[in-house]
């Protein structure tokens, strides 16, 4: 295992390596699934615990304030206007809340999305068929690796109510033509919910410029915030237009009045919150959002493109099958490649603290991030080749290919 070989002077983003202790003892290439834990996250979590221990019920004052603070930190990263973001536990919950806002009883009852969307997103929208939704799943192109914008646009018509769309597709790190799809959806009066889980933190994102109706994501990946701190953006002109059927007491305009029996929705983003918020996760995610939010998104993207190209060049020299895009326009932050025994090699890599993950039908997924050195990209690939050539991956078969990381 090699340490960073580029100096912070040559790569200013490497100055932040000291904020992530795990980088001192590993080669960390799994930020697409679980971002490295910032040193300051422990102090923030301790702050949550201290408030609980010392303030008991009165801890709810700072805890509830943290809901809006966490939302504002994230919103600034992706260009959301003040007051247009709320925290929710995960994207599955976000999609369920949004789906519950819709009425499929009319002619406009169609949900259109690519088969490359994340499975839990599909599960939520498929379940809406029970309430009358006509769910259309558009086949992927290029052997399942590409979500073709033309095919999606062709499927979106005057019957379409909503289009769930990932800005970066999770399995192969493919970027579709979001602008074209949003433009087509809006031409026919359909809504778009943009899943930014695999984009925010590694790509420049501006929801206002994109004009999407809704957007969502989470903190566990490129934002280095751990699980449980998901978010929902609602375009300001839509804010009070919808009344979620999936709701709870914190969606009420005065939750501590405990009024019954019907919901009286808050006039702000809290109307989408529902039940008791996951406060601890917001403290946990604070440090990552602050670090990433202070960095130029364009610099992160430029470095990501340079380093992923470095890895792609090596993948092709070694004769591995590249399953993620070569071209920069469609390439997210992850390189996906495959070869015989890749699942076992991935398990062996994780045992040796060369962190990555593996997906069936896709292969090894690895991602440099702003804190990664060029030398680490090289040493990771050296280890892949060593394990493949030595057959050492076979001894890790019992460890599984999942690698202990999130989707």
KEMAR-651132 format. One record per atom (N, C-alpha, C): x, y, z. Coordinates in pm, whole numbers, plus 50000, padded with zeros to 5 digits. Each point is the difference from the previous one (the first is absolute). Layout:
N
XYZ;...
This chain:
407
500854988150000;499155011950000;500895012450000;499685009649916;500825011949990;499245012250048;500725009450054;499395012550045;499865009349880;499435011850028;499865009949894;501375003649945;500105000749867;501305003049940;500055013949939;498855006649988;500015013849950;499995009650117;500725011049986;500055009650109;498775008949999;499585004950118;498875009250004;500235012549915;501285003549980;500275011649916;499614997749856;500264987649951;499634996549863;498504997549988;499404995350107;498574997050002;499425005650129;499475012349996;499515006550122;498944992050074;499244991649930;498954992350066;500574989750097;501274996249979;500614990250091;500285005850138;499915013250015;500195006050132;498954995250098;498904994849950;498914995650087;500124985450041;501024993049954;500154986050036;500044997750151;500615009350071;500124998350145;498665000350072;498965004949932;498665000350059;499314986449997;500634990149936;499384986849982;500974989150049;499914996150126;500974990750058;500144986849926;498924995049939;500074987049933;501015000049887;500315011749944;500935000749889;501434996850043;500255000750130;501344996950051;500274985050001;498964992049990;500194985550013;499324991949889;499625006649895;499334992949892;500175007449868;499664993149891;499835006449870;498505000249976;499415011950007;498555001550012;499395003349865;499374990149937;499445001749866;498524996449996;499295003150108;498604996050006;499075011650038;500405012249966;499215011850035;498675000749926;499864992449892;498714999049931;498974992450083;500474993250104;499124991550081;499995004250146;501175002950054;500135004850138;501205009350007;499755012850009;501095009650006;500844998350125;501255004049991;500894999250116;499465008650114;500154995250122;499475007150116;500915011750038;499475012250005;500825011350043;500314999150149;501185004850036;500405000250141;498975007650085;499505011149947;499095008450077;498624993850021;499694989349926;498694993750018;499864994150140;501094995050056;499934994450135;499635010650102;500585011949986;499685010850093;498545004349987;499505000249876;498615003949978;499044989750060;500334987249986;499164989650059;500065000650152;501205003350052;500125001650145;499165011850048;499925010649919;499165011550034;498544995750013;499534991949905;498634994850009;499814992350131;500954991350031;499894992050122;500035008450126;500845010250000;500085008850117;498685007450022;499435004749892;498695006750012;498954990750058;499994987849954;499044990150050;500234997550149;501274997850036;500334996750138;499735011550095;500375012249959;499975011150094;498725008249996;499314999849885;498835008849988;498674992649995;500054986849988;498774992149999;498995005949901;498785002250043;498945004349910;500275013649935;500785008350069;500295013249943;501024999349886;500604988149979;500914998449886;499275001449868;498664998650001;499255001549876;500145013949941;500305009950079;500165013649945;501155000549899;501234996250039;501084999949900;499834988849897;499414988850041;499844989049905;499105004049883;498875006150029;499105003949892;500585011349915;500785008650064;500695010449922;500974993749900;500594988650038;500964993449913;499364994849872;498704997250002;499324995549879;500145010649890;499705012350033;500115010749901;501455003449967;500874999250101;501415002949975;500604989649904;499684987350024;500514989449912;499485001649858;498725003149987;499415002049868;500655011749927;500275010950072;500625011749939;501434997049954;500764992350081;501364996449961;500004992349868;499094990549989;499944992149877;499485008249883;498965007950025;499425008049893;501005009249934;500905005550079;501015009049943;500924992749902;500234987150024;500894992249914;499394998249862;498664998249993;499394997449869;499075011049953;500235012250047;499365011749943;498535001650031;499544994450112;498595001150037;499735013250071;498925006849967;499655012350073;499734996950147;500195009950084;499764998450144;498574995250022;499854990550092;498684995350036;499374990049906;500794994449908;499444990749901;500484985650020;500694997250112;500544986750028;499554995650139;499684987350014;499684994150130;500754986750012;500324996250122;500734987650025;499044988350016;500314988849937;499274987550013;501024988750010;499614988350050;501014989750027;500724994649877;499294998649888;500604993649883;499165002849876;500524996149885;499315002849874;498734991749985;499994987950054;498774992049995;498865007550068;500275005950115;498995007850071;499595012249918;500995006949942;499695011649916;499054996149888;500334989349929;499174995949887;498594996350046;499914993250115;498694996250053;499175012350035;500645010050060;499305012450034;499505006949873;500885001249900;499595006549875;498914992149928;500154986949996;498974991849934;498655001850067;500025001950132;498735001550073;499325013449972;500715009149936;499415013049965;499144999449874;500134989249924;499444999649865;498674992749992;499205004149906;498684994249975;500004994149859;499824987049990;500094993149871;498634997149939;498965006550048;498654996649956;499665005749862;500775009649952;499725006049871;500804993749888;499945006249882;500724994849884;501525001550017;500435010250075;501445001750025;500364991550122;500414987849976;500254990850112;501274991749980;500865004649909;501164991949961;501265004250075;500764990050043;501325001950062;501024993949904;500975007749958;500984995449900;501415001050057;500734988949996;501415000550044;500794989049931;501325001150008;500914990449938;500184987750088;500264988849936;500294987950077;501355000950072;500765010649976;501275001850068;499855007150135;498785003850036;499805006450131;500324990350113;500245005650119;500324991550115;498774991750038;500174987250036;498864991250023;498965005250098;500415005850112;499005004350098;499125011149944;500555008249911;499195010349933;498934993349915;500414989749926;499064992749918;498914993450085;500404994350113;499024993350086;498905009750042;500395012150037;499015009850045;499025003249888;500515002849880;499115004149891;499194988349945;500574988050000;499214988449959;498814997950092;500195002750128;498914998350096;498865009849975;500285011249931;498955009749971;499004994849896;500324988949934;499034993849909;498754995850077;500154997250128;498844996350082;499015011550011;500515012349985;499135011850011;499635005649862;500324992549896;499595004149866;501095005349911;501235000250046;501095004949916;500304990349886;500275005649884;500464992349884;501525001749995;500724989750045;501455001050017;500704994749876;500815008549938;500734996649877;501495000050031;500644988549981;501454998850022;500674999249864;500845009849971;500655001049869;501284991650000;500144990549908;501214991749997;501265008249978;501074995650064;501305006449981;500594995949866;500955007849953;500684997349874;501424995050027;500704996249892;501424996250010;500204988750100;499224989349985;500164988650089;499615003050143;499105009650019;499545003550133;500855010150072;500995005849930;500935009350065;499585014749986;499075003049909;499725014049968;498515002850005;499625010550071;498625004750002;499855010149887;499434995749890;499955008249880;498985011350016;500465012449990;499105011450017;498925000249894;500344996349877;499015000149892;498894990150029;500354988250051;498994989950031;499115004750115;500605006250100;499215005250111;499075011149953;500535009049920;499175011049949;498854994949916;500244989549923;498944994449916;498894993950084;500364994950118;499014993850087;499205010250082;500515012250008;499335010550078;499005007249910;498724999350036;498975006449919;498985006950091;498885004249942;499005007750074;499324991850109;500194986849999;499464991650107;500954998950119;501235005249984;501014998550104;499785010050113;499994994850123;499865008550116;501365003650060;500904990050009;501275002550067;501094991149941;501235005450000;501164992849948;501084999650109;500174988750069;501144998450091;501274997949917;501045007650031;501205000049914;501265001850084;500944990749987;501305001450066;500925008849917;500675009350066;500975008449929;501234991949962;500384990550085;501044990249969;499434986450036;499974990849905;499464986750025;500974991950085;499474993250101;500854994250104;500894988749952;499484991249916;500744987649972;501245002449915;499875008249896;501105002249907;500515014349999;499485008450090;500435013950011;499805007649869;498844997849939;499665006349872;499175012650024;500385010849931;499275012750009;499125001549876;498674999650015;499135002349886;499905014949969;499345003349892;499795014049962;498815005350081;500295004350122;498955004450092;499235011949943;500715009549943;499355012149949;498974996649894;500344990849910;499074996349893;498774993150056;500204991550099;498884992550058;499095009450078;500585009350075;499205009850074;499215008749903;500685004249893;499335008549901;498804992849939;500174987549964;498904992349941;498864998250101;500334996750123;498974998050102;499185012650018;500675011350008;499295012650022;499195004349877;500464996249882;499235003049879;498614993950004;499894988250061;498714993150003;499305001350135;500575008450089;499365002650128;500294989750108;501044992049983;500364990050100;501005005650100;500044993950117;500945003650105;501264991449989;501115005150055;501254992450006;500525000150142;500334988050050;500694999050129;501404994749972;501015008150029;501394996749969;500674993650121;500504987949981;500754993050105;501485003849985;500515007450097;501375005449992;500974992650091;499614988050044;500844992750096;501414997849948;500134996849871;501314997149944;500635012049930;499455011950020;500575011849935;500455010750099;499185003450098;500355010950091;501244996250081;500985008549996;501264997550069;501134996449907;499674995549878;501054996749904;499795007149867;498785004849974;499705008149882;499445013550044;500235010549924;499275012650026;498524997849969;499145003950094;498564998149983;499295012950037;499035004049919;499205011950027;498554996849965;499194997050101;498624996049974;499185011549942;500365012350035;499295011549945;500245001249851;501244998649958;500325000749857;499374988449923;499974988250061;499424988449933;498485001149990;499395007450091;498565002149995;499164988150042;500614990250069;499244988250040;498945003750104;498954992150006;498915002650093;500354995450141;500654988650008;500454994350127;501414994549981;500724998850109;501304993349997;500254993850136;500854989850001;500254993050126;501374993449995;500414995250113;501284993250012;500284996950144;501264997450029;500394996650136;501445003850025;500434998150124;501315004650044;501044989050008;499594987749982;500874988850033;501154998149902;499905005349881;500984997249896;501015011449987;499945007449890;500995010349970;500035011350104;498945001550078;499945010650101;500584995750135;500454987550009;500744995350118;499235002250130;498704997349995;499175002950116;499364988150067;500244988049951;499394988350059;498534998749967;499384988950043;498604997249965;499005007750084;498805001949945;498885005750076;499735014649976;500895007149930;499825014449977;499675002349853;498824995149959;499515002749866;499335013649993;499615003949879;499415013449985;499045000249881;499085009450006;499055002749892;500025014849968;500125003049873;499855013749949;498685000849926;499245010750026;498785002949927;500135013949940;499795001049869;500095013149935;499015009550069;500445012150034;499185008850084;498575002049953;499775000549869;498645002149952;499104987950021;500604988550032;499224987950029;499774997850150;500655007950082;500124996650142;498654996750064;499005008449985;498714997650064;498984993749907;500454996049882;499094994249901;499584985850036;500874993050075;499784985950026;499764997450148;499184989850026;499674995850137;500304985150012;501144996250055;500374985850004;499014991550080;499624988849942;499214990350073;500854992950104;501284997749966;500974994950097;500455011850085;499525000950120;500235011950081;500154996150147;500095009850086;500164997650143;499925013150075;500234999250130;499715011650083;500905011849973;501234997649954;500885011349971;499685006649866;499094994249923;499525006749881;498885009950028;499555000350123;498915008950043;500525014250020;499145009949978;500455013850012;500285003650146;499474992650094;500265002250142;500034986550070;501094992349983;500024986150047;499754998450149;500445009550079;499874998350145;498635004350052;499095003249908;498615002350038;499254986750010;500584989649936;499424986550004;498515000149960;499675007749897;498605001149957;499594987649920;498724997050005;499424988249935;498695004249931;499494992349905;500584987549949;500815001849872;499735010549922;500625001249868;501315007750004;500854997249904;501265007349986;499725014349952;500685009450061;500015013949953;501455003349966;500324999849873;501395000249955;500705013150030;501294998850033;500845011850014;500095007149866;500205012950004;500085008049877;501435000749947;500934993150065;501394999949955;500434985649970;501304997649983;500474986749961;499744989250104;499685004050122;499724990150102;498744991949967;499165004749910;498814992449961;500374986549940;501244998949949;500464987449940;500774991250100;500165004650122;500864993050095;499364987350054;498735000650038;499344988150054;500304997950147;500524988250035;500224996650140;501255006350057;500364995550120;501145005450074;501284999049917;500715010949980;501224999749918;501144992550067;500914994949917;501164992350047;501115009850036;499935005450120;500885011050040;501474996050003;500324988350055;501404996150014;500724999749866;499314995449895;500634999349868;500375013749948;499255010350039;500305013449951;501285005550065;500204997050126;501265003650064;501154992449936;499774987149975;501024991549940;500445005249863;499035005749923;500285004349864;500565014149992;500055007150110;500365014349998;501405002349944;500994992850050;501395002749962;500234997749851;499454989149946;500204997349859;499405010849912;498795004450035;499355010649920;500785013050009;500535003050117;500785012350014;501294999449918;500684988550002;501254998749924;499745000949850;499074991849952;499714999949857;499425013449955;499155005950083;499395012749963;500975011449989;501154998950066;501015010649995;500944998549881;499904989049927;500904997549888;499365004149868;500805004449903;499455003149867;499564987149932;498714999049968;499494987949936;500704997249868;500365010549928;500684998149872;501374993650018;500685003350110;501324994150026;499864985250035;498984996550077;499764985950031;499734992249872;499165005649915;499654993249875;501214998549909;500795010349989;501184999349913;500964989250048;500204999350130;500894989850055;499414986149978;498714998650022;499334987249981;500164995249856;499795008849904;500144996249860;501434995849968;500955007550054;501414996749974;500374986450059;499594997650125;500404987550064;499224988049947;498725001849970;499274988749941;500574996549863;500455010049924;500644997049872;501304992350022;500745003650103;501244992950033;499714985150027;498914997650075;499624986250030;499504993049875;499195006749919;499484993949876;501164995949909;501005008449988;501174996649917;500644987150049;500104998450131;500604987950056;499084987849977;498705002050020;499034989349976;500154994649859;500125009049905;500104995749860;501354993549970;501065004950064;501314993649980;499994985750053;499294997750109;499964986750061;499034990749929;499205005349908;499064991649928;498724997050076;499715007550106;498744998350072;498865005749915;498794995750030;498825005249932;499535012750070;500025011249931;499545012750056;498495001149982;499275001550109;498555000949994;499465014050028;500845009150044;499595014050019;500445008149878;499455011949982;500295007749878;501465004449989;500495000049877;501325005749973;499925015249987;498945004949934;499965014249969;499605008250122;500575011850010;499825008450118;498575005150016;499315002249891;498645005550007;499084990650077;500194987049982;499114990250060;500614992850120;501215003750040;500694992950107;499775006550136;499484992250094;499905004750137;501334998450072;499974998350131;501244999450077;500564986250022;499364989749942;500374986250028;500474992949874;501034991750016;500454991349892;499534985950034;499344993649904;499474986550018;500654990949898;500634989250047;500674990949907;499874985750050;500124990749907;499724986050033;501034990849938;500134988150057;500824989349947;499624987450077;500404988849954;499694987450067;500585000150141;499144997450100;500454999950139;500025013650066;499435010149936;500045013550057;499315000850135;498944992250020;499305000350128;500904995450114;500794989749975;500914994950104;501165009750023;500485006049892;501065010050015;499505011950080;498775004449976;499445011350076;499954996750148;499594987850035;499964996150140;501405000150061;500994995249924;501395000150049;500525014350014;499645008749909;500415014150010;499485006350129;498754997550032;499455005850122;500654994350125;500344987349998;500714994150114;501355006750020;500625004349891;501315006550006;499895015250014;498775005150019;499745014350016;500305008149874;499794993649887;499925007249873;498505000549970;499325009950054;498554999750004;499355002949865;499044991349964;499245001149875;498734991950020;499234997849894;498924990350009;499824993249865;499104990349998;499764992149879;498514998449982;499535000849875;498604997749969;499884989549890;499164989950020;499824989749898;499605006149866;500634995349894;499695005049868;500685013149966;500675006050098;500695012749978;501504998550025;500344994250115;501404998150034;500415008350119;501295002650010;500565008250108;499655014649974;499505006650102;499745014549993;501015006950091;500735009549946;500985007350081;499945014849965;500255008350101;499825014549982;501075007950075;500875006849929;500815010250068;499125011950036;500395007550103;499255012050039;501005011450017;499545011350049;500895011650008;501194997550090;499884990650094;501094997250094;500944988949951;499834995349877;500794988949946;501215005049923;501134993350020;501205003649922;500084991549875;500775004749902;500234992249880;500674986850034;500925000450098;500714987950040;499064989350052;498935004250066;499044990350051;499214993649886;499705007749897;499354994049883;500884988949942;501295002849991;500934990249945;500154987950092;500135002350129;500214988850092;498774991250009;498815006249988;498784991950000;500014990649880;500285005349883;500004991549881;501134989850004;501155003850058;501084990250018;499524988250083;499245002950105;499514989450089;498954991449929;499175006149920;499044992249921;500734990049912;501015004849929;500754991349909;500734989250078;500605003750114;500734990150081;499074988850047;498835003950048;499054990050049;499474991349888;499735006249887;499534992049886;501064989949957;501245004649989;501074991449949;500404989250099;499885003050129;500434990550103;498924989850034;498755003049959;498904991250039;499595001850144;500525010550066;499695002150141;498525002750023;499325005049896;498595002950016;499174987850034;500474988149958;499244987850026;499854997450149;501015004050079;499954997550145;499005008950069;499525010349931;499065009350062;498564997049961;499774988549935;498674997249948;498945000350108;500334995550119;499024999850107;499665013550054;500795010049966;499755013550054;498905007049925;499634995249883;498935006349923;500515012049921;499195004549908;500425010749911;499425013650038;499145000050101;499325012550032;500955010450056;500974995550080;501035009350048;499565008550116;498834997050057;499585007350119;499645014449977;499615003749879;499715013849971;498595001549945;499515012450004;498645002749957;499915000949848;498785000549945;499865000149855;500745011349931;
